[in-house]
Amino acid sequence: MDREAGILIRPLRESDLDSAARWAAEAGWTSETREEFEIFLARDPGSCLFAERDGRPAGICVATAYAGHGFIGELLVDRAFRGANVGPRLFDLAVGRLASSGCRTISLDAVPRAAPFYETRGFRPVDRSLRLLGRIEPRFAPGVRPLTAADMPAVRDIDLREFGADRSFFLAQRLARAPDLAWLKEDGGRIVGYLFGRRRAGFSWVGPWWSDPEDRHPEDLPAAFSAGAGGGPIQAGVLEANRRAVAIFDSLGFAVKPNTPRRMMRGPGPVLGGRPSLLAVGTASKG
Ligand SMILES: CC(C)(COP(=O)(O)OP(=O)(O)OC[C@H]1O[C@@H](n2cnc3c(N)ncnc32)[C@H](O)[C@@H]1OP(=O)(O)O)[C@@H](O)C(=O)NCCC(=O)NCCS
């Protein structure tokens, strides 16, 4: 609990989820639905800072700590309470929480308008965090099959090595909530790629997506994903410095959506999740 001039900041509760989802919808964040906040709550309510102003729901900010590295996301303030220091207070507490849990490096995706604010807090732009939109013809290539719970230990090991932190809780949530969007590719008994997804209103989000740089047909996985997605629109988040990822989505005919966020960082690099083998992020707010 943290209180200052009528603003109370406390851990997220189940009863706050509707407010958080409404703010995200009002901000036009179509990928950030109630389900996202449910997942954060299930992992650790204490890392989801929720603000009340004079007893009314006022804002949220989520701080996700991995070993040594943290992400800040979902910074949202109710329109009725903007310009009253709720956002900066939430943000500063989230940064403090990550720093005190040992995160030397903190990443976030900033909408262009908010980037100068994060700069005042010591964050620097390191990349453009592209949002891509397209469609893929559904297709099943040899070696591609549904990813199941039995694959998770092997996938977790690869993800730990390639992403650089343990996001297995979030991967397991994706598999449980959208098993038909989780796919794996093998070559000679060896895993050469996996991806997970989430279904949203009017589109499906592909990611996290890992692909062995030696695999010459990485597009086989999103083609199978597209079958699970009913052939409809697909969105992905890609760091622009990842030239392999940009080239693959380009060849699939994906277009960059407007209002591209900046990936910003505080502390020493490298960018967590910045390896060329990671072709699409899970979410901007947690890597
Ligand atoms: C960004 C936001 C959380 C700020 O909360 P707040 O309590 O109103 O805080 P402030 O008014 O002190 O604004 C802090 C900074 O946010 C930025 N900001 C202000 N209004 C904003 C808006 N509508 N959208 C995005 N950023 C905004 C500005 O950089 C501002 O810094 P400045 O006052 O030095 O220009 C709030 O405007 C909001 O919820 N916006 C919509 C969601 C969003 O864009 N979140 C940030 C994602 S990176």
The ligand as an SDF file (V2000), in Angstrom:
LIG
                    3D

 48 50  0  0  0  0  0  0  0  0999 V2000
    0.0320    8.1610  -20.2780 C   0  0  0  0  0  0  0  0  0  0  0  0
   -0.8960    8.3050  -19.0620 C   0  0  0  0  0  0  0  0  0  0  0  0
   -0.8260    7.0380  -18.2310 C   0  0  0  0  0  0  0  0  0  0  0  0
   -0.3860    9.4680  -18.2230 C   0  0  0  0  0  0  0  0  0  0  0  0
   -1.0710    9.4850  -16.9720 O   0  0  0  0  0  0  0  0  0  0  0  0
   -1.4110   10.8470  -16.1870 P   0  0  0  0  0  0  0  0  0  0  0  0
   -1.7230   10.4790  -14.7930 O   0  0  0  0  0  0  0  0  0  0  0  0
   -2.4430   11.6020  -16.9060 O   0  0  0  0  0  0  0  0  0  0  0  0
   -0.0030   11.5960  -16.1720 O   0  0  0  0  0  0  0  0  0  0  0  0
    0.4540   13.0480  -16.7060 P   0  0  0  0  0  0  0  0  0  0  0  0
   -0.6860   13.9110  -17.0850 O   0  0  0  0  0  0  0  0  0  0  0  0
    1.3980   13.5880  -15.6820 O   0  0  0  0  0  0  0  0  0  0  0  0
    1.2720   12.6850  -18.0230 O   0  0  0  0  0  0  0  0  0  0  0  0
    2.5400   12.0440  -17.9570 C   0  0  0  0  0  0  0  0  0  0  0  0
    3.0750   11.9540  -19.3750 C   0  0  0  0  0  0  0  0  0  0  0  0
    2.2470   11.0630  -20.1520 O   0  0  0  0  0  0  0  0  0  0  0  0
    2.2260   11.5510  -21.5240 C   0  0  0  0  0  0  0  0  0  0  0  0
    0.8180   11.6890  -21.9070 N   0  0  0  0  0  0  0  0  0  0  0  0
   -0.0700   12.6240  -21.5140 C   0  0  0  0  0  0  0  0  0  0  0  0
   -1.2600   12.3470  -22.0610 N   0  0  0  0  0  0  0  0  0  0  0  0
   -1.1350   11.2240  -22.7960 C   0  0  0  0  0  0  0  0  0  0  0  0
   -2.0150   10.4290  -23.5830 C   0  0  0  0  0  0  0  0  0  0  0  0
   -3.3050   10.7400  -23.7240 N   0  0  0  0  0  0  0  0  0  0  0  0
   -1.5260    9.3430  -24.1870 N   0  0  0  0  0  0  0  0  0  0  0  0
   -0.2360    8.9990  -24.0590 C   0  0  0  0  0  0  0  0  0  0  0  0
    0.6540    9.7130  -23.3200 N   0  0  0  0  0  0  0  0  0  0  0  0
    0.1970   10.8110  -22.6900 C   0  0  0  0  0  0  0  0  0  0  0  0
    3.0000   12.8450  -21.5770 C   0  0  0  0  0  0  0  0  0  0  0  0
    4.3240   12.5280  -22.0150 O   0  0  0  0  0  0  0  0  0  0  0  0
    3.0320   13.2680  -20.1280 C   0  0  0  0  0  0  0  0  0  0  0  0
    4.2110   13.9470  -19.8160 O   0  0  0  0  0  0  0  0  0  0  0  0
    4.1890   15.5720  -19.8660 P   0  0  0  0  0  0  0  0  0  0  0  0
    3.0870   16.0070  -18.9570 O   0  0  0  0  0  0  0  0  0  0  0  0
    5.5430   15.9260  -19.3870 O   0  0  0  0  0  0  0  0  0  0  0  0
    3.9170   15.9340  -21.2900 O   0  0  0  0  0  0  0  0  0  0  0  0
   -2.3690    8.5610  -19.4800 C   0  0  0  0  0  0  0  0  0  0  0  0
   -2.3980    9.7220  -20.3080 O   0  0  0  0  0  0  0  0  0  0  0  0
   -3.0100    7.4250  -20.2270 C   0  0  0  0  0  0  0  0  0  0  0  0
   -3.5860    6.5160  -19.6150 O   0  0  0  0  0  0  0  0  0  0  0  0
   -2.9280    7.4410  -21.5730 N   0  0  0  0  0  0  0  0  0  0  0  0
   -3.5040    6.3810  -22.4060 C   0  0  0  0  0  0  0  0  0  0  0  0
   -2.6780    5.1130  -22.3380 C   0  0  0  0  0  0  0  0  0  0  0  0
   -1.2250    5.3380  -22.7230 C   0  0  0  0  0  0  0  0  0  0  0  0
   -0.9110    5.8840  -23.7590 O   0  0  0  0  0  0  0  0  0  0  0  0
   -0.3280    4.8680  -21.8400 N   0  0  0  0  0  0  0  0  0  0  0  0
    1.1130    4.9910  -22.0360 C   0  0  0  0  0  0  0  0  0  0  0  0
    1.6020    3.8630  -22.8560 C   0  0  0  0  0  0  0  0  0  0  0  0
    3.3340    3.9380  -23.2060 S   0  0  0  0  0  0  0  0  0  0  0  0
  1  2  1  0
  2  3  1  0
  2  4  1  0
  2 36  1  0
  4  5  1  0
  5  6  1  0
  6  7  2  0
  6  8  1  0
  6  9  1  0
  9 10  1  0
 10 11  2  0
 10 12  1  0
 10 13  1  0
 13 14  1  0
 14 15  1  0
 15 16  1  0
 15 30  1  0
 16 17  1  0
 17 18  1  0
 17 28  1  0
 18 19  1  0
 18 27  1  0
 19 20  2  0
 20 21  1  0
 21 22  1  0
 21 27  2  0
 22 23  1  0
 22 24  2  0
 24 25  1  0
 25 26  2  0
 26 27  1  0
 28 29  1  0
 28 30  1  0
 30 31  1  0
 31 32  1  0
 32 33  2  0
 32 34  1  0
 32 35  1  0
 36 37  1  0
 36 38  1  0
 38 39  2  0
 38 40  1  0
 40 41  1  0
 41 42  1  0
 42 43  1  0
 43 44  2  0
 43 45  1  0
 45 46  1  0
 46 47  1  0
 47 48  1  0
M  END
$$$$
